[in-house]
Amino acid sequence: MALEAPEWTTKEHSLGTTIMAVEFDGGVVLGADSRTSTGSYVANRVTDKLADVSERIYCCKSGSAADTQAITDVVKAQLELHEVEMGEPGEVKVAANMFRAMCYEYREQFSAGIIVGGWDKRRGGQVYSIPLGGMLIRQPFAIGGSGSTYIYGYCDAAYRKGMNAKECMQFVANSLALAMSRDGSSGGVCRLACISEDGVHRETLTGDQIPTFFQE
């Protein structure tokens, strides 16, 4: 009888994940867990799912790790060329539309859900969601990935207009922690990025820095 190879040797690397972004007056906060899975096997515990596209534009990646990385690399190159042509930093909406075009054109081949967040001088802080299929929509906050299904209710209840950067950081950290505690494909550490006119400030929450709730 032929032996079957373990599941993790044949499954593609997947960013079974929780990703999130929130707008505030003057910028955005993005966050993600750090677990990459291959089937039921955890392939990487400390993946960085927040990728820089430009100086003040980042994206959060969910879906196939290979697909999202390829799309991000192409958009980053396209945006660099655009910035050279325009002679100024690219706008967040332009970057989001580049992601939308790629995700829509290759919707049958790629498995990629993207959240784009950043700051530009024209529109300030912006969050754009590009779910599977290539739709593009701007939202005050966006969540995605397998863990997002556990926290829609919490996010709807906890989100408030007019939150400052610190409150948004805590909102994102709490949301990620709740999703990571329930979703088997989300876990590891919480990676956060606050983007404003002043630049990008990044934080990583590990161990007992990750918020806890009823577990206390």
Secondary structure, DSSP 8 states (H G I E B T S, - for coil): ------GGGTS--EE---EEEEEETTEEEEEE---EEETTEEEESS---EEEEETTEEEEEEEEHHHHHHHHHHHHHHHHHHHHHHTS---HHHHHHHHHHHHHHTTTT--EEEEEEEEETTTEEEEEEE-TT---EE-SEEEESGGGGGTHHHHHHH--TT--HHHHHHHHHHHHHHHHHH-TT--S-EEEEEEETTEEEEEEE-GGGS--STT-
